[in-house]
Amino acid sequence: MIRVGIRGFSTRTRVFKISPAQYVEKVKQKKIEDAQFRESLVEGHPKYEPQLLSTHDKDGKPFPLNVELLKYKPLRLPKTHGHEVATLTMKGYDDDDLIRMGEFAMRAAYFLGIPMSGLTPLKTQKRLYTVIKSPFAQAKTKQNFHRVTYARKLIAYDANPDVIDLWLSYINRYKFADIEYSASLMSHEPLNYVDELAKLDEFKLPEAYNGIEDPVAKKVESLLKSDKFKKYLKE
């Protein structure tokens, strides 16, 4: 991602085609139209009946508790055993977007009952690219491009694999387009896991995927049930 800043300077003065009184009247009319537009958006919405209310209110109407919590840092559940079950790594060119998305993931994990670590910053990668400024190979003028890649990490603890799958699918649904996501999942298996796996004839998705109209999940399920996949698994 390359950011190019453009700055300009002009000595031309602004010329008003209307009188000051007409301009003030125009601004007032614009505010009235904006207020009417906001009222029209509210009409027809369902009745305001949140299940949980905060103690703070505005204009006599209390906020829902989840909206009130957006003003504070994300809540985190305490660890029960301290076993790592998933690690979510995010990389991007805007550190503010990484913090915003990290807090969104932490809030989702709190309401799903997943203990989380803090949003840990990782090593920042800096790269400098130098290219010639002209399409001619003999050109002497060069141009530099500086790219900075930020990274953040979240660790999930002591959660059921189905809940972790649901958490990751929810994050993937509302992800930012300019952020790269990668997740590492850890599971605990018995010593005879290979023997138990050899006895399986059918594969199915976790229970968290039931009822989800996701084309990727349907494709994965069809691949797991295909004869070709079973053939390679036996080999």
CORNOR-V627512 format. One record per residue. PHI is phi in whole degrees, -180 to 180 (999 if undefined). PSI is psi as a letter, one per 20 degrees, with the letter a starting at -180 (NA if undefined). D_CENTER is the distance of its C-alpha to the mean C-alpha in whole Angstrom. Layout:
PHI|PSI|D_CENTER ; PHI|PSI|D_CENTER
//
This chain:
999|p|19 ; -113|p|22 ; -104|p|22 ; -115|p|25 ; -95|p|27 ; -119|p|30 ; -122|q|32 ; -132|r|35 ; -143|p|38 ; -144|q|41 ; -101|j|44 ; -76|p|44 ; -88|q|44 ; -79|p|43 ; -111|p|45 ; -88|p|45 ; -93|i|47 ; -126|r|47 ; -78|r|49 ; -57|h|47 ; -65|h|48 ; -67|h|46 ; -67|g|43 ; -63|g|43 ; -66|h|43 ; -66|g|41 ; -65|g|38 ; -62|g|39 ; -63|h|39 ; -66|h|36 ; -66|h|34 ; -65|g|36 ; -65|h|35 ; -66|h|31 ; -65|g|32 ; -64|h|33 ; -67|g|30 ; -65|h|28 ; -65|h|31 ; -67|h|31 ; -70|h|27 ; -76|h|28 ; -64|p|30 ; 88|i|30 ; -78|q|27 ; -63|q|27 ; -64|q|29 ; -77|o|27 ; -140|m|28 ; -68|q|25 ; -76|h|26 ; -120|p|25 ; -117|q|26 ; -88|r|26 ; -82|i|29 ; -89|q|28 ; -142|r|29 ; -140|p|29 ; 58|k|32 ; 79|j|33 ; -119|o|30 ; -72|q|28 ; -78|q|24 ; -62|q|22 ; -63|h|21 ; -67|h|18 ; -72|h|18 ; -64|h|20 ; -70|i|18 ; -66|i|15 ; -79|i|18 ; -118|r|18 ; -66|q|16 ; -61|p|14 ; -76|q|17 ; -130|p|18 ; -83|q|20 ; -72|q|23 ; -75|q|24 ; -97|g|27 ; -123|h|27 ; 81|k|25 ; -87|p|24 ; -74|p|21 ; -118|h|20 ; -159|q|16 ; -129|p|15 ; -108|p|11 ; -113|p|11 ; -124|p|9 ; -130|q|11 ; -169|r|11 ; -97|i|14 ; -123|o|13 ; -67|h|13 ; -65|h|12 ; -65|h|8 ; -65|g|8 ; -65|g|9 ; -63|g|7 ; -71|h|4 ; -64|g|7 ; -67|h|9 ; -62|g|7 ; -66|h|7 ; -69|h|10 ; -67|g|11 ; -63|h|11 ; -66|h|13 ; -64|g|15 ; -74|i|16 ; -91|i|16 ; 81|k|19 ; -106|o|17 ; -66|p|18 ; -127|q|16 ; -85|r|17 ; -76|r|16 ; -78|o|13 ; -93|p|16 ; -75|p|16 ; -104|r|17 ; -64|p|20 ; -84|p|19 ; -97|p|21 ; -123|p|23 ; -133|q|25 ; -121|p|28 ; -112|p|29 ; -119|p|32 ; -132|q|34 ; -74|q|37 ; -86|i|37 ; -123|q|39 ; -71|i|39 ; -83|p|43 ; -68|h|43 ; -87|j|46 ; -67|q|43 ; -100|h|43 ; -78|p|41 ; -121|r|37 ; -132|p|34 ; -106|q|31 ; -126|p|27 ; -111|p|25 ; -121|p|22 ; -118|p|20 ; -114|o|17 ; -95|q|15 ; -146|q|13 ; -136|q|12 ; -136|q|13 ; -127|q|13 ; -123|p|15 ; -101|q|16 ; -126|q|20 ; 49|l|22 ; -128|q|20 ; -69|q|22 ; -58|h|20 ; -66|h|20 ; -68|h|18 ; -65|g|16 ; -62|g|15 ; -66|g|14 ; -63|g|12 ; -67|h|10 ; -67|h|11 ; -67|g|9 ; -65|g|6 ; -65|h|7 ; -71|h|8 ; -112|k|6 ; -73|r|4 ; -85|q|5 ; -71|h|8 ; -97|j|10 ; -121|p|8 ; -95|p|10 ; -114|q|9 ; -146|p|12 ; -126|p|13 ; -117|p|17 ; -107|p|18 ; -117|p|22 ; -134|q|24 ; -107|p|28 ; -123|q|31 ; -72|r|34 ; -68|h|37 ; -94|k|38 ; -63|h|35 ; -66|h|36 ; -67|h|39 ; -67|h|37 ; -69|h|35 ; -69|h|38 ; -82|i|39 ; -76|p|36 ; -110|h|37 ; -122|q|34 ; -122|q|30 ; -143|q|28 ; -74|q|24 ; -60|r|23 ; -63|h|24 ; -67|i|20 ; -87|i|20 ; -66|p|23 ; 82|j|23 ; -92|p|19 ; -86|m|20 ; -113|o|18 ; -63|h|20 ; -67|g|19 ; -64|h|20 ; -66|h|23 ; -67|g|24 ; -64|g|23 ; -65|g|25 ; -66|h|28 ; -68|h|28 ; -65|h|29 ; -91|i|32 ; -75|q|33 ; -68|h|36 ; -65|g|35 ; -66|g|33 ; -63|h|35 ; -64|g|38 ; -68|h|35 ; -67|h|35 ; -68|h|38 ; -69|NA|39
//
